[in-house]
Amino acid sequence: MLVELLVAPGCPARQDTEELLQKILDELAPEVRPRVIVVDTAVKAIALKFPGSPTVRINGRDIEPEADKSLNYGLG
């Protein structure tokens, strides 16, 4: 299982999201560690289809059901 946490630099929700995500993984899949990706350029945001910070993806799918419908990718 691939778990990714995508964040913009200085994201105020990063720490809380990272802690909650790790807590959930510790309970459900203790062998899995999330990969944190800092999205720090507009080019990277577009390439990663980054809808906003924070974004959590599991096996490439956003956990937010409507996120895949977004066409606005970028940094703030």
PDB file of N, H, CA, C and O in Angstrom:
ATOM      1  N   MET A   1       0.847  -1.171   0.000  1.00  0.00           N
ATOM      2  CA  MET A   1       0.000   0.000   0.000  1.00  0.00           C
ATOM      3  C   MET A   1       0.895   1.238   0.000  1.00  0.00           C
ATOM      4  O   MET A   1       1.859   1.328   0.760  1.00  0.00           O
ATOM      5  N   LEU A   2       0.554   2.180  -0.864  1.00  0.00           N
ATOM      6  H   LEU A   2      -0.229   2.107  -1.481  1.00  0.00           H
ATOM      7  CA  LEU A   2       1.278   3.442  -0.943  1.00  0.00           C
ATOM      8  C   LEU A   2       0.390   4.547  -0.371  1.00  0.00           C
ATOM      9  O   LEU A   2      -0.704   4.800  -0.874  1.00  0.00           O
ATOM     10  N   VAL A   3       0.870   5.193   0.678  1.00  0.00           N
ATOM     11  H   VAL A   3       1.759   4.987   1.087  1.00  0.00           H
ATOM     12  CA  VAL A   3       0.145   6.295   1.305  1.00  0.00           C
ATOM     13  C   VAL A   3       1.008   7.534   1.171  1.00  0.00           C
ATOM     14  O   VAL A   3       2.172   7.551   1.573  1.00  0.00           O
ATOM     15  N   GLU A   4       0.411   8.579   0.593  1.00  0.00           N
ATOM     16  H   GLU A   4      -0.534   8.565   0.266  1.00  0.00           H
ATOM     17  CA  GLU A   4       1.140   9.830   0.371  1.00  0.00           C
ATOM     18  C   GLU A   4       0.405  10.986   1.040  1.00  0.00           C
ATOM     19  O   GLU A   4      -0.822  11.070   1.010  1.00  0.00           O
ATOM     20  N   LEU A   5       1.181  11.860   1.634  1.00  0.00           N
ATOM     21  H   LEU A   5       2.178  11.791   1.659  1.00  0.00           H
ATOM     22  CA  LEU A   5       0.677  13.106   2.189  1.00  0.00           C
ATOM     23  C   LEU A   5       1.351  14.225   1.420  1.00  0.00           C
ATOM     24  O   LEU A   5       2.559  14.430   1.538  1.00  0.00           O
ATOM     25  N   LEU A   6       0.572  14.947   0.635  1.00  0.00           N
ATOM     26  H   LEU A   6      -0.410  14.780   0.539  1.00  0.00           H
ATOM     27  CA  LEU A   6       1.094  16.059  -0.150  1.00  0.00           C
ATOM     28  C   LEU A   6       0.761  17.354   0.575  1.00  0.00           C
ATOM     29  O   LEU A   6      -0.385  17.591   0.957  1.00  0.00           O
ATOM     30  N   VAL A   7       1.775  18.184   0.758  1.00  0.00           N
ATOM     31  H   VAL A   7       2.706  17.992   0.448  1.00  0.00           H
ATOM     32  CA  VAL A   7       1.585  19.437   1.492  1.00  0.00           C
ATOM     33  C   VAL A   7       2.328  20.579   0.817  1.00  0.00           C
ATOM     34  O   VAL A   7       3.359  20.381   0.174  1.00  0.00           O
ATOM     35  N   ALA A   8       1.787  21.765   0.978  1.00  0.00           N
ATOM     36  H   ALA A   8       0.950  21.925   1.501  1.00  0.00           H
ATOM     37  CA  ALA A   8       2.471  22.977   0.548  1.00  0.00           C
ATOM     38  C   ALA A   8       3.396  23.409   1.678  1.00  0.00           C
ATOM     39  O   ALA A   8       3.130  23.103   2.841  1.00  0.00           O
ATOM     40  N   PRO A   9       4.475  24.114   1.359  1.00  0.00           N
ATOM     41  CA  PRO A   9       5.365  24.616   2.415  1.00  0.00           C
ATOM     42  C   PRO A   9       4.582  25.484   3.404  1.00  0.00           C
ATOM     43  O   PRO A   9       3.790  26.339   3.006  1.00  0.00           O
ATOM     44  N   GLY A  10       4.813  25.252   4.682  1.00  0.00           N
ATOM     45  H   GLY A  10       5.456  24.557   5.005  1.00  0.00           H
ATOM     46  CA  GLY A  10       4.159  26.052   5.709  1.00  0.00           C
ATOM     47  C   GLY A  10       2.705  25.719   5.952  1.00  0.00           C
ATOM     48  O   GLY A  10       2.012  26.478   6.630  1.00  0.00           O
ATOM     49  N   CYS A  11       2.219  24.611   5.424  1.00  0.00           N
ATOM     50  H   CYS A  11       2.782  23.994   4.873  1.00  0.00           H
ATOM     51  CA  CYS A  11       0.816  24.226   5.618  1.00  0.00           C
ATOM     52  C   CYS A  11       0.510  24.113   7.115  1.00  0.00           C
ATOM     53  O   CYS A  11       1.147  23.325   7.814  1.00  0.00           O
ATOM     54  N   PRO A  12      -0.462  24.893   7.616  1.00  0.00           N
ATOM     55  CA  PRO A  12      -0.748  24.865   9.042  1.00  0.00           C
ATOM     56  C   PRO A  12      -1.394  23.552   9.504  1.00  0.00           C
ATOM     57  O   PRO A  12      -1.392  23.253  10.699  1.00  0.00           O
ATOM     58  N   ALA A  13      -1.935  22.784   8.593  1.00  0.00           N
ATOM     59  H   ALA A  13      -1.937  23.026   7.623  1.00  0.00           H
ATOM     60  CA  ALA A  13      -2.586  21.523   8.957  1.00  0.00           C
ATOM     61  C   ALA A  13      -1.666  20.312   8.804  1.00  0.00           C
ATOM     62  O   ALA A  13      -2.072  19.186   9.090  1.00  0.00           O
ATOM     63  N   ARG A  14      -0.440  20.537   8.358  1.00  0.00           N
ATOM     64  H   ARG A  14      -0.110  21.452   8.126  1.00  0.00           H
ATOM     65  CA  ARG A  14       0.455  19.405   8.090  1.00  0.00           C
ATOM     66  C   ARG A  14       0.676  18.526   9.317  1.00  0.00           C
ATOM     67  O   ARG A  14       0.478  17.313   9.246  1.00  0.00           O
ATOM     68  N   GLN A  15       1.079  19.109  10.428  1.00  0.00           N
ATOM     69  H   GLN A  15       1.241  20.094  10.485  1.00  0.00           H
ATOM     70  CA  GLN A  15       1.426  18.317  11.609  1.00  0.00           C
ATOM     71  C   GLN A  15       0.236  17.504  12.102  1.00  0.00           C
ATOM     72  O   GLN A  15       0.367  16.306  12.354  1.00  0.00           O
ATOM     73  N   ASP A  16      -0.925  18.142  12.243  1.00  0.00           N
ATOM     74  H   ASP A  16      -1.032  19.115  12.038  1.00  0.00           H
ATOM     75  CA  ASP A  16      -2.110  17.422  12.719  1.00  0.00           C
ATOM     76  C   ASP A  16      -2.504  16.306  11.764  1.00  0.00           C
ATOM     77  O   ASP A  16      -2.857  15.208  12.193  1.00  0.00           O
ATOM     78  N   THR A  17      -2.443  16.593  10.465  1.00  0.00           N
ATOM     79  H   THR A  17      -2.156  17.485  10.116  1.00  0.00           H
ATOM     80  CA  THR A  17      -2.812  15.588   9.467  1.00  0.00           C
ATOM     81  C   THR A  17      -1.828  14.428   9.493  1.00  0.00           C
ATOM     82  O   THR A  17      -2.229  13.266   9.431  1.00  0.00           O
ATOM     83  N   GLU A  18      -0.553  14.738   9.584  1.00  0.00           N
ATOM     84  H   GLU A  18      -0.227  15.682   9.634  1.00  0.00           H
ATOM     85  CA  GLU A  18       0.485  13.704   9.616  1.00  0.00           C
ATOM     86  C   GLU A  18       0.325  12.811  10.854  1.00  0.00           C
ATOM     87  O   GLU A  18       0.456  11.591  10.762  1.00  0.00           O
ATOM     88  N   GLU A  19       0.046  13.413  11.992  1.00  0.00           N
ATOM     89  H   GLU A  19      -0.061  14.404  12.067  1.00  0.00           H
ATOM     90  CA  GLU A  19      -0.142  12.643  13.229  1.00  0.00           C
ATOM     91  C   GLU A  19      -1.384  11.762  13.158  1.00  0.00           C
ATOM     92  O   GLU A  19      -1.339  10.594  13.543  1.00  0.00           O
ATOM     93  N   LEU A  20      -2.479  12.307  12.673  1.00  0.00           N
ATOM     94  H   LEU A  20      -2.515  13.256  12.360  1.00  0.00           H
ATOM     95  CA  LEU A  20      -3.713  11.528  12.544  1.00  0.00           C
ATOM     96  C   LEU A  20      -3.538  10.391  11.549  1.00  0.00           C
ATOM     97  O   LEU A  20      -3.965   9.265  11.806  1.00  0.00           O
ATOM     98  N   LEU A  21      -2.920  10.677  10.430  1.00  0.00           N
ATOM     99  H   LEU A  21      -2.573  11.591  10.221  1.00  0.00           H
ATOM    100  CA  LEU A  21      -2.678   9.658   9.415  1.00  0.00           C
ATOM    101  C   LEU A  21      -1.817   8.533   9.985  1.00  0.00           C
ATOM    102  O   LEU A  21      -2.111   7.359   9.759  1.00  0.00           O
ATOM    103  N   GLN A  22      -0.767   8.874  10.717  1.00  0.00           N
ATOM    104  H   GLN A  22      -0.528   9.827  10.900  1.00  0.00           H
ATOM    105  CA  GLN A  22       0.098   7.846  11.304  1.00  0.00           C
ATOM    106  C   GLN A  22      -0.656   7.027  12.340  1.00  0.00           C
ATOM    107  O   GLN A  22      -0.473   5.813  12.420  1.00  0.00           O
ATOM    108  N   LYS A  23      -1.498   7.673  13.131  1.00  0.00           N
ATOM    109  H   LYS A  23      -1.646   8.660  13.066  1.00  0.00           H
ATOM    110  CA  LYS A  23      -2.291   6.957  14.135  1.00  0.00           C
ATOM    111  C   LYS A  23      -3.207   5.940  13.464  1.00  0.00           C
ATOM    112  O   LYS A  23      -3.317   4.802  13.921  1.00  0.00           O
ATOM    113  N   ILE A  24      -3.854   6.344  12.398  1.00  0.00           N
ATOM    114  H   ILE A  24      -3.765   7.268  12.027  1.00  0.00           H
ATOM    115  CA  ILE A  24      -4.742   5.436  11.659  1.00  0.00           C
ATOM    116  C   ILE A  24      -3.945   4.285  11.070  1.00  0.00           C
ATOM    117  O   ILE A  24      -4.355   3.128  11.162  1.00  0.00           O
ATOM    118  N   LEU A  25      -2.803   4.601  10.464  1.00  0.00           N
ATOM    119  H   LEU A  25      -2.469   5.540  10.389  1.00  0.00           H
ATOM    120  CA  LEU A  25      -1.969   3.548   9.882  1.00  0.00           C
ATOM    121  C   LEU A  25      -1.434   2.599  10.946  1.00  0.00           C
ATOM    122  O   LEU A  25      -1.350   1.396  10.702  1.00  0.00           O
ATOM    123  N   ASP A  26      -1.071   3.107  12.110  1.00  0.00           N
ATOM    124  H   ASP A  26      -1.139   4.085  12.308  1.00  0.00           H
ATOM    125  CA  ASP A  26      -0.587   2.253  13.189  1.00  0.00           C
ATOM    126  C   ASP A  26      -1.635   1.211  13.577  1.00  0.00           C
ATOM    127  O   ASP A  26      -1.297   0.082  13.931  1.00  0.00           O
ATOM    128  N   GLU A  27      -2.893   1.596  13.509  1.00  0.00           N
ATOM    129  H   GLU A  27      -3.168   2.513  13.222  1.00  0.00           H
ATOM    130  CA  GLU A  27      -3.979   0.682  13.861  1.00  0.00           C
ATOM    131  C   GLU A  27      -4.332  -0.274  12.730  1.00  0.00           C
ATOM    132  O   GLU A  27      -4.579  -1.456  12.970  1.00  0.00           O
ATOM    133  N   LEU A  28      -4.357   0.229  11.505  1.00  0.00           N
ATOM    134  H   LEU A  28      -4.156   1.189  11.310  1.00  0.00           H
ATOM    135  CA  LEU A  28      -4.855  -0.571  10.385  1.00  0.00           C
ATOM    136  C   LEU A  28      -3.780  -1.238   9.536  1.00  0.00           C
ATOM    137  O   LEU A  28      -4.008  -2.309   8.972  1.00  0.00           O
ATOM    138  N   ALA A  29      -2.623  -0.618   9.444  1.00  0.00           N
ATOM    139  H   ALA A  29      -2.438   0.252   9.902  1.00  0.00           H
ATOM    140  CA  ALA A  29      -1.542  -1.138   8.604  1.00  0.00           C
ATOM    141  C   ALA A  29      -0.208  -0.696   9.198  1.00  0.00           C
ATOM    142  O   ALA A  29       0.457   0.180   8.643  1.00  0.00           O
ATOM    143  N   PRO A  30       0.187  -1.295  10.321  1.00  0.00           N
ATOM    144  CA  PRO A  30       1.374  -0.813  11.038  1.00  0.00           C
ATOM    145  C   PRO A  30       2.677  -0.866  10.246  1.00  0.00           C
ATOM    146  O   PRO A  30       3.646  -0.197  10.604  1.00  0.00           O
ATOM    147  N   GLU A  31       2.707  -1.641   9.193  1.00  0.00           N
ATOM    148  H   GLU A  31       1.920  -2.184   8.902  1.00  0.00           H
ATOM    149  CA  GLU A  31       3.927  -1.722   8.387  1.00  0.00           C
ATOM    150  C   GLU A  31       4.054  -0.577   7.385  1.00  0.00           C
ATOM    151  O   GLU A  31       5.103  -0.412   6.762  1.00  0.00           O
ATOM    152  N   VAL A  32       3.010   0.202   7.230  1.00  0.00           N
ATOM    153  H   VAL A  32       2.158   0.068   7.736  1.00  0.00           H
ATOM    154  CA  VAL A  32       2.992   1.274   6.231  1.00  0.00           C
ATOM    155  C   VAL A  32       3.380   2.601   6.866  1.00  0.00           C
ATOM    156  O   VAL A  32       2.892   2.959   7.938  1.00  0.00           O
ATOM    157  N   ARG A  33       4.257   3.317   6.194  1.00  0.00           N
ATOM    158  H   ARG A  33       4.653   3.026   5.324  1.00  0.00           H
ATOM    159  CA  ARG A  33       4.641   4.661   6.598  1.00  0.00           C
ATOM    160  C   ARG A  33       4.281   5.603   5.457  1.00  0.00           C
ATOM    161  O   ARG A  33       4.574   5.313   4.297  1.00  0.00           O
ATOM    162  N   PRO A  34       3.657   6.713   5.773  1.00  0.00           N
ATOM    163  CA  PRO A  34       3.282   7.636   4.696  1.00  0.00           C
ATOM    164  C   PRO A  34       4.498   8.329   4.095  1.00  0.00           C
ATOM    165  O   PRO A  34       5.472   8.626   4.786  1.00  0.00           O
ATOM    166  N   ARG A  35       4.417   8.572   2.819  1.00  0.00           N
ATOM    167  H   ARG A  35       3.626   8.331   2.258  1.00  0.00           H
ATOM    168  CA  ARG A  35       5.453   9.329   2.106  1.00  0.00           C
ATOM    169  C   ARG A  35       4.988  10.785   2.063  1.00  0.00           C
ATOM    170  O   ARG A  35       3.920  11.082   1.526  1.00  0.00           O
ATOM    171  N   VAL A  36       5.778  11.682   2.622  1.00  0.00           N
ATOM    172  H   VAL A  36       6.645  11.441   3.059  1.00  0.00           H
ATOM    173  CA  VAL A  36       5.429  13.101   2.631  1.00  0.00           C
ATOM    174  C   VAL A  36       6.082  13.762   1.419  1.00  0.00           C
ATOM    175  O   VAL A  36       7.289  13.650   1.202  1.00  0.00           O
ATOM    176  N   ILE A  37       5.259  14.447   0.641  1.00  0.00           N
ATOM    177  H   ILE A  37       4.279  14.538   0.817  1.00  0.00           H
ATOM    178  CA  ILE A  37       5.726  15.141  -0.554  1.00  0.00           C
ATOM    179  C   ILE A  37       5.426  16.630  -0.377  1.00  0.00           C
ATOM    180  O   ILE A  37       4.270  17.031  -0.243  1.00  0.00           O
ATOM    181  N   VAL A  38       6.472  17.429  -0.380  1.00  0.00           N
ATOM    182  H   VAL A  38       7.411  17.103  -0.489  1.00  0.00           H
ATOM    183  CA  VAL A  38       6.294  18.879  -0.278  1.00  0.00           C
ATOM    184  C   VAL A  38       6.156  19.426  -1.694  1.00  0.00           C
ATOM    185  O   VAL A  38       7.064  19.310  -2.518  1.00  0.00           O
ATOM    186  N   VAL A  39       5.006  20.020  -1.951  1.00  0.00           N
ATOM    187  H   VAL A  39       4.268  20.114  -1.282  1.00  0.00           H
ATOM    188  CA  VAL A  39       4.712  20.587  -3.266  1.00  0.00           C
ATOM    189  C   VAL A  39       5.067  22.062  -3.195  1.00  0.00           C
ATOM    190  O   VAL A  39       4.305  22.877  -2.675  1.00  0.00           O
ATOM    191  N   ASP A  40       6.249  22.393  -3.731  1.00  0.00           N
ATOM    192  H   ASP A  40       6.868  21.731  -4.154  1.00  0.00           H
ATOM    193  CA  ASP A  40       6.774  23.736  -3.532  1.00  0.00           C
ATOM    194  C   ASP A  40       6.895  24.582  -4.795  1.00  0.00           C
ATOM    195  O   ASP A  40       7.424  25.693  -4.750  1.00  0.00           O
ATOM    196  N   THR A  41       6.411  24.063  -5.914  1.00  0.00           N
ATOM    197  H   THR A  41       5.982  23.160  -5.950  1.00  0.00           H
ATOM    198  CA  THR A  41       6.397  24.868  -7.144  1.00  0.00           C
ATOM    199  C   THR A  41       5.089  24.632  -7.886  1.00  0.00           C
ATOM    200  O   THR A  41       4.449  23.592  -7.727  1.00  0.00           O
ATOM    201  N   ALA A  42       4.706  25.598  -8.686  1.00  0.00           N
ATOM    202  H   ALA A  42       5.226  26.443  -8.815  1.00  0.00           H
ATOM    203  CA  ALA A  42       3.490  25.455  -9.489  1.00  0.00           C
ATOM    204  C   ALA A  42       3.625  24.304 -10.483  1.00  0.00           C
ATOM    205  O   ALA A  42       2.662  23.579 -10.734  1.00  0.00           O
ATOM    206  N   VAL A  43       4.809  24.140 -11.042  1.00  0.00           N
ATOM    207  H   VAL A  43       5.591  24.729 -10.838  1.00  0.00           H
ATOM    208  CA  VAL A  43       5.045  23.053 -11.994  1.00  0.00           C
ATOM    209  C   VAL A  43       4.817  21.696 -11.318  1.00  0.00           C
ATOM    210  O   VAL A  43       4.178  20.809 -11.884  1.00  0.00           O
ATOM    211  N   LYS A  44       5.340  21.550 -10.123  1.00  0.00           N
ATOM    212  H   LYS A  44       5.859  22.270  -9.663  1.00  0.00           H
ATOM    213  CA  LYS A  44       5.173  20.307  -9.361  1.00  0.00           C
ATOM    214  C   LYS A  44       3.696  20.096  -9.006  1.00  0.00           C
ATOM    215  O   LYS A  44       3.194  18.973  -9.069  1.00  0.00           O
ATOM    216  N   ALA A  45       3.013  21.165  -8.639  1.00  0.00           N
ATOM    217  H   ALA A  45       3.420  22.077  -8.588  1.00  0.00           H
ATOM    218  CA  ALA A  45       1.593  21.073  -8.285  1.00  0.00           C
ATOM    219  C   ALA A  45       0.767  20.575  -9.463  1.00  0.00           C
ATOM    220  O   ALA A  45      -0.108  19.725  -9.302  1.00  0.00           O
ATOM    221  N   ILE A  46       1.045  21.099 -10.627  1.00  0.00           N
ATOM    222  H   ILE A  46       1.756  21.789 -10.758  1.00  0.00           H
ATOM    223  CA  ILE A  46       0.305  20.673 -11.819  1.00  0.00           C
ATOM    224  C   ILE A  46       0.651  19.232 -12.173  1.00  0.00           C
ATOM    225  O   ILE A  46      -0.236  18.440 -12.490  1.00  0.00           O
ATOM    226  N   ALA A  47       1.925  18.891 -12.122  1.00  0.00           N
ATOM    227  H   ALA A  47       2.646  19.535 -11.865  1.00  0.00           H
ATOM    228  CA  ALA A  47       2.357  17.527 -12.449  1.00  0.00           C
ATOM    229  C   ALA A  47       1.735  16.500 -11.509  1.00  0.00           C
ATOM    230  O   ALA A  47       1.395  15.395 -11.930  1.00  0.00           O
ATOM    231  N   LEU A  48       1.585  16.868 -10.225  1.00  0.00           N
ATOM    232  H   LEU A  48       1.861  17.766  -9.883  1.00  0.00           H
ATOM    233  CA  LEU A  48       1.017  15.953  -9.236  1.00  0.00           C
ATOM    234  C   LEU A  48      -0.504  16.067  -9.115  1.00  0.00           C
ATOM    235  O   LEU A  48      -1.128  15.353  -8.330  1.00  0.00           O
ATOM    236  N   LYS A  49      -1.093  16.974  -9.901  1.00  0.00           N
ATOM    237  H   LYS A  49      -0.586  17.554 -10.539  1.00  0.00           H
ATOM    238  CA  LYS A  49      -2.540  17.235  -9.814  1.00  0.00           C
ATOM    239  C   LYS A  49      -2.925  17.520  -8.361  1.00  0.00           C
ATOM    240  O   LYS A  49      -3.809  16.887  -7.784  1.00  0.00           O
ATOM    241  N   PHE A  50      -2.225  18.489  -7.809  1.00  0.00           N
ATOM    242  H   PHE A  50      -1.507  19.003  -8.278  1.00  0.00           H
ATOM    243  CA  PHE A  50      -2.339  18.866  -6.401  1.00  0.00           C
ATOM    244  C   PHE A  50      -3.498  19.842  -6.212  1.00  0.00           C
ATOM    245  O   PHE A  50      -3.405  20.997  -6.625  1.00  0.00           O
ATOM    246  N   PRO A  51      -4.594  19.385  -5.587  1.00  0.00           N
ATOM    247  CA  PRO A  51      -5.760  20.265  -5.439  1.00  0.00           C
ATOM    248  C   PRO A  51      -5.667  21.215  -4.252  1.00  0.00           C
ATOM    249  O   PRO A  51      -6.399  22.203  -4.196  1.00  0.00           O
ATOM    250  N   GLY A  52      -4.777  20.932  -3.301  1.00  0.00           N
ATOM    251  H   GLY A  52      -4.182  20.130  -3.347  1.00  0.00           H
ATOM    252  CA  GLY A  52      -4.646  21.787  -2.127  1.00  0.00           C
ATOM    253  C   GLY A  52      -3.978  21.055  -0.990  1.00  0.00           C
ATOM    254  O   GLY A  52      -3.802  19.837  -1.024  1.00  0.00           O
ATOM    255  N   SER A  53      -3.608  21.821   0.021  1.00  0.00           N
ATOM    256  H   SER A  53      -3.751  22.811   0.049  1.00  0.00           H
ATOM    257  CA  SER A  53      -2.843  21.277   1.134  1.00  0.00           C
ATOM    258  C   SER A  53      -3.685  21.220   2.399  1.00  0.00           C
ATOM    259  O   SER A  53      -4.340  22.199   2.756  1.00  0.00           O
ATOM    260  N   PRO A  54      -3.670  20.096   3.067  1.00  0.00           N
ATOM    261  CA  PRO A  54      -2.992  18.845   2.759  1.00  0.00           C
ATOM    262  C   PRO A  54      -3.855  17.953   1.868  1.00  0.00           C
ATOM    263  O   PRO A  54      -5.078  18.083   1.831  1.00  0.00           O
ATOM    264  N   THR A  55      -3.202  17.060   1.162  1.00  0.00           N
ATOM    265  H   THR A  55      -2.208  16.954   1.191  1.00  0.00           H
ATOM    266  CA  THR A  55      -3.875  16.059   0.348  1.00  0.00           C
ATOM    267  C   THR A  55      -3.345  14.688   0.762  1.00  0.00           C
ATOM    268  O   THR A  55      -2.135  14.489   0.871  1.00  0.00           O
ATOM    269  N   VAL A  56      -4.252  13.755   0.990  1.00  0.00           N
ATOM    270  H   VAL A  56      -5.235  13.916   0.902  1.00  0.00           H
ATOM    271  CA  VAL A  56      -3.858  12.389   1.330  1.00  0.00           C
ATOM    272  C   VAL A  56      -4.312  11.480   0.196  1.00  0.00           C
ATOM    273  O   VAL A  56      -5.467  11.517  -0.226  1.00  0.00           O
ATOM    274  N   ARG A  57      -3.387  10.671  -0.284  1.00  0.00           N
ATOM    275  H   ARG A  57      -2.448  10.641   0.059  1.00  0.00           H
ATOM    276  CA  ARG A  57      -3.700   9.706  -1.343  1.00  0.00           C
ATOM    277  C   ARG A  57      -3.287   8.311  -0.896  1.00  0.00           C
ATOM    278  O   ARG A  57      -2.249   8.113  -0.263  1.00  0.00           O
ATOM    279  N   ILE A  58      -4.128   7.361  -1.246  1.00  0.00           N
ATOM    280  H   ILE A  58      -4.971   7.522  -1.760  1.00  0.00           H
ATOM    281  CA  ILE A  58      -3.832   5.956  -0.993  1.00  0.00           C
ATOM    282  C   ILE A  58      -3.817   5.251  -2.332  1.00  0.00           C
ATOM    283  O   ILE A  58      -4.807   5.252  -3.063  1.00  0.00           O
ATOM    284  N   ASN A  59      -2.680   4.650  -2.643  1.00  0.00           N
ATOM    285  H   ASN A  59      -1.876   4.650  -2.048  1.00  0.00           H
ATOM    286  CA  ASN A  59      -2.489   3.995  -3.937  1.00  0.00           C
ATOM    287  C   ASN A  59      -2.874   4.919  -5.093  1.00  0.00           C
ATOM    288  O   ASN A  59      -3.485   4.496  -6.074  1.00  0.00           O
ATOM    289  N   GLY A  60      -2.498   6.189  -4.947  1.00  0.00           N
ATOM    290  H   GLY A  60      -2.001   6.532  -4.150  1.00  0.00           H
ATOM    291  CA  GLY A  60      -2.717   7.163  -6.007  1.00  0.00           C
ATOM    292  C   GLY A  60      -4.080   7.816  -6.044  1.00  0.00           C
ATOM    293  O   GLY A  60      -4.310   8.717  -6.851  1.00  0.00           O
ATOM    294  N   ARG A  61      -4.989   7.381  -5.187  1.00  0.00           N
ATOM    295  H   ARG A  61      -4.802   6.649  -4.531  1.00  0.00           H
ATOM    296  CA  ARG A  61      -6.346   7.953  -5.161  1.00  0.00           C
ATOM    297  C   ARG A  61      -6.516   8.856  -3.953  1.00  0.00           C
ATOM    298  O   ARG A  61      -6.184   8.491  -2.826  1.00  0.00           O
ATOM    299  N   ASP A  62      -7.040  10.044  -4.218  1.00  0.00           N
ATOM    300  H   ASP A  62      -7.310  10.340  -5.134  1.00  0.00           H
ATOM    301  CA  ASP A  62      -7.299  11.012  -3.161  1.00  0.00           C
ATOM    302  C   ASP A  62      -8.393  10.473  -2.245  1.00  0.00           C
ATOM    303  O   ASP A  62      -9.367   9.891  -2.722  1.00  0.00           O
ATOM    304  N   ILE A  63      -8.241  10.663  -0.932  1.00  0.00           N
ATOM    305  H   ILE A  63      -7.449  11.136  -0.545  1.00  0.00           H
ATOM    306  CA  ILE A  63      -9.277  10.184  -0.016  1.00  0.00           C
ATOM    307  C   ILE A  63     -10.505  11.092  -0.034  1.00  0.00           C
ATOM    308  O   ILE A  63     -11.564  10.710   0.464  1.00  0.00           O
ATOM    309  N   GLU A  64     -10.372  12.277  -0.598  1.00  0.00           N
ATOM    310  H   GLU A  64      -9.512  12.587  -1.002  1.00  0.00           H
ATOM    311  CA  GLU A  64     -11.502  13.202  -0.752  1.00  0.00           C
ATOM    312  C   GLU A  64     -12.250  12.794  -2.018  1.00  0.00           C
ATOM    313  O   GLU A  64     -11.695  12.898  -3.112  1.00  0.00           O
ATOM    314  N   PRO A  65     -13.500  12.329  -1.898  1.00  0.00           N
ATOM    315  CA  PRO A  65     -14.218  11.783  -3.059  1.00  0.00           C
ATOM    316  C   PRO A  65     -14.324  12.722  -4.270  1.00  0.00           C
ATOM    317  O   PRO A  65     -14.281  12.253  -5.407  1.00  0.00           O
ATOM    318  N   GLU A  66     -14.456  13.995  -4.056  1.00  0.00           N
ATOM    319  H   GLU A  66     -14.491  14.376  -3.132  1.00  0.00           H
ATOM    320  CA  GLU A  66     -14.656  14.934  -5.158  1.00  0.00           C
ATOM    321  C   GLU A  66     -13.346  15.495  -5.724  1.00  0.00           C
ATOM    322  O   GLU A  66     -13.368  16.216  -6.721  1.00  0.00           O
ATOM    323  N   ALA A  67     -12.229  15.179  -5.113  1.00  0.00           N
ATOM    324  H   ALA A  67     -12.212  14.593  -4.303  1.00  0.00           H
ATOM    325  CA  ALA A  67     -10.948  15.768  -5.516  1.00  0.00           C
ATOM    326  C   ALA A  67     -10.562  15.426  -6.949  1.00  0.00           C
ATOM    327  O   ALA A  67      -9.948  16.243  -7.635  1.00  0.00           O
ATOM    328  N   ASP A  68     -10.912  14.239  -7.404  1.00  0.00           N
ATOM    329  H   ASP A  68     -11.411  13.575  -6.847  1.00  0.00           H
ATOM    330  CA  ASP A  68     -10.552  13.836  -8.759  1.00  0.00           C
ATOM    331  C   ASP A  68     -11.268  14.646  -9.822  1.00  0.00           C
ATOM    332  O   ASP A  68     -10.879  14.626 -10.990  1.00  0.00           O
ATOM    333  N   LYS A  69     -12.301  15.350  -9.429  1.00  0.00           N
ATOM    334  H   LYS A  69     -12.618  15.366  -8.481  1.00  0.00           H
ATOM    335  CA  LYS A  69     -13.054  16.175 -10.384  1.00  0.00           C
ATOM    336  C   LYS A  69     -12.484  17.585 -10.518  1.00  0.00           C
ATOM    337  O   LYS A  69     -12.891  18.346 -11.395  1.00  0.00           O
ATOM    338  N   SER A  70     -11.543  17.924  -9.646  1.00  0.00           N
ATOM    339  H   SER A  70     -11.212  17.305  -8.933  1.00  0.00           H
ATOM    340  CA  SER A  70     -10.964  19.259  -9.661  1.00  0.00           C
ATOM    341  C   SER A  70     -10.097  19.454 -10.905  1.00  0.00           C
ATOM    342  O   SER A  70      -9.368  18.553 -11.320  1.00  0.00           O
ATOM    343  N   LEU A  71     -10.191  20.616 -11.472  1.00  0.00           N
ATOM    344  H   LEU A  71     -10.783  21.348 -11.134  1.00  0.00           H
ATOM    345  CA  LEU A  71      -9.333  20.978 -12.607  1.00  0.00           C
ATOM    346  C   LEU A  71      -8.394  22.111 -12.230  1.00  0.00           C
ATOM    347  O   LEU A  71      -7.596  22.568 -13.048  1.00  0.00           O
ATOM    348  N   ASN A  72      -8.495  22.555 -10.997  1.00  0.00           N
ATOM    349  H   ASN A  72      -9.143  22.184 -10.332  1.00  0.00           H
ATOM    350  CA  ASN A  72      -7.654  23.649 -10.513  1.00  0.00           C
ATOM    351  C   ASN A  72      -6.538  23.101  -9.648  1.00  0.00           C
ATOM    352  O   ASN A  72      -6.738  22.781  -8.476  1.00  0.00           O
ATOM    353  N   TYR A  73      -5.359  22.996 -10.244  1.00  0.00           N
ATOM    354  H   TYR A  73      -5.197  23.255 -11.196  1.00  0.00           H
ATOM    355  CA  TYR A  73      -4.210  22.490  -9.502  1.00  0.00           C
ATOM    356  C   TYR A  73      -3.201  23.624  -9.362  1.00  0.00           C
ATOM    357  O   TYR A  73      -3.021  24.431 -10.274  1.00  0.00           O
ATOM    358  N   GLY A  74      -2.558  23.668  -8.224  1.00  0.00           N
ATOM    359  H   GLY A  74      -2.704  23.012  -7.484  1.00  0.00           H
ATOM    360  CA  GLY A  74      -1.544  24.686  -8.036  1.00  0.00           C
ATOM    361  C   GLY A  74      -1.335  24.989  -6.569  1.00  0.00           C
ATOM    362  O   GLY A  74      -1.830  24.289  -5.685  1.00  0.00           O
ATOM    363  N   LEU A  75      -0.596  26.039  -6.342  1.00  0.00           N
ATOM    364  H   LEU A  75      -0.194  26.608  -7.060  1.00  0.00           H
ATOM    365  CA  LEU A  75      -0.330  26.504  -4.988  1.00  0.00           C
ATOM    366  C   LEU A  75      -1.104  27.778  -4.745  1.00  0.00           C
ATOM    367  O   LEU A  75      -0.985  28.749  -5.493  1.00  0.00           O
ATOM    368  N   GLY A  76      -1.914  27.765  -3.670  1.00  0.00           N
ATOM    369  H   GLY A  76      -2.010  26.977  -3.062  1.00  0.00           H
ATOM    370  CA  GLY A  76      -2.690  28.898  -3.198  1.00  0.00           C
ATOM    371  C   GLY A  76      -2.898  29.932  -4.170  1.00  0.00           C
ATOM    372  O   GLY A  76      -3.543  30.937  -3.874  1.00  0.00           O
TER     373      GLY A  76
END
